[in-house]
Amino acid sequence: MPIALVHAFLAVLVFGSLTACTTPDPVPASQRTSPTPAGHLFVTNEMSGDLSIIDTAMQRVITTVPLGKRPRGVRLSPDATTLYVALSGSPPAPPGTDESTLPPPDRKADGIGVVDIKTARLVRVISGGSDPEQVAVSQDGRWLFVANEDAAQVTVINVTDGSVVTTIKVGGEPEGVDLRPDGKVVYVTSEGDNQVAVIDAVSPRLITTFAAGPRPRATGFLPDGTRAYVTAENGASIIVVDTNAHRPLQTIQLSGELIRPMGVVAAPDGRHVFVSTGRGKSVVIIDTATNQPVAAIEVGERPWGITTTPDGQFVFTANGPSNDVSIVDVNSRSVVARVKVGERPWGVVYVPALVDQNRRR
């Protein structure tokens, strides 16, 4: 079954299960700010230690799933049945923090939370190495690639039994972990060394590294996999990369007060790339034909996690300090709704619903 159909089918099941387990009445259509897509948005909340599940059509949280300490990076399995969430027992340490003043880490809290989408339950926690921050899933769903922030390594894990396949040394403070669309390569950004490590995702090993601007955060691949866009937070820039040669091609410099590129995602048609800008409070839209910014949409306080709908018509951002999620209409380039979630939302995953009469029967 094609993956798009799998997503739609699973979303119908999710809709039924999640709606059945909640008691509040849906928000009347007259009280909604604007029509938004049918589906569910899964949001990790770093400080409240849980997962908010938003009905995007109703623009409201329908259930909350306890997870553990500091849930951050979140990924959907290829068959759309499972979420993998990076959990960390390390205390929060913003840039400039004197780490000697922090309490000791709780290593028992480190792991990868496994959430069953249909039942909206945390079903297990897989050991994921020290201080997991973000995670990617192999194309066949067998392996997890986990960035261990305080250990300067990536841990590759067998999903079935939780065993460690291998560990791979990368640069300091690895964060973003992103799979090229063909499933053959993983890019890992390292904040501490201003570089990206390129890992073979089939026979896991380090292929090469390349420089990626000051404090690289995340990688967004075009759907055809030919280019990647790496956000450089402290450079207020985005590095365009040839993903076959693993070579930077161009630096896109952004302008504006306090612009700090963080999360990045490509539109499904590859024509645009959407970048969250942290303290810049906005989403910047890059035209991939010219590699120039064409719009900036103010979305909320310090947006980080970002994703888009399969048709590219809507973008979602997790806004940490304001504890909410923005729903952005790309065509009108405006925020059509903001939904309150848990404390310090971080990562976001969207699963679309099948909009047909069957769902309403």
Sequence and secondary structure as in RCSB ss.txt:
>XXXX:A:sequence
MPIALVHAFLAVLVFGSLTACTTPDPVPASQRTSPTPAGHLFVTNEMSGDLSIIDTAMQRVITTVPLGKRPRGVR
LSPDATTLYVALSGSPPAPPGTDESTLPPPDRKADGIGVVDIKTARLVRVISGGSDPEQVAVSQDGRWLFVANED
AAQVTVINVTDGSVVTTIKVGGEPEGVDLRPDGKVVYVTSEGDNQVAVIDAVSPRLITTFAAGPRPRATGFLPDG
TRAYVTAENGASIIVVDTNAHRPLQTIQLSGELIRPMGVVAAPDGRHVFVSTGRGKSVVIIDTATNQPVAAIEVG
ERPWGITTTPDGQFVFTANGPSNDVSIVDVNSRSVVARVKVGERPWGVVYVPALVDQNRRR
>XXXX:A:secstr
  HHHHHHHHHHHHHHHHHHT  S    GGGSSS   SEEEEEEETTTTEEEEEETTTTEEEEEEE  S    EE
E TTSSEEEEEE  S    TT  GGGS    GGG EEEEEETTTTEEEEEE   SSEEEEEE TTSSEEEEEEGG
GTEEEEEETTT  EEEEEE SSSEEEEEE TTSSEEEEEETTTTEEEEEETTTTEEEEEEE SSSEEEEEE TTS
SEEEEEEGGGTEEEEEETTTTEEEEEEE  STT     EEE TTSSEEEEE GGG EEEEEETTTTEEEEEEE S
SSEEEEEE TTSSEEEEEETTTTEEEEEETTTTEEEEEEE SSSEEEEEEEE   SGGGG 
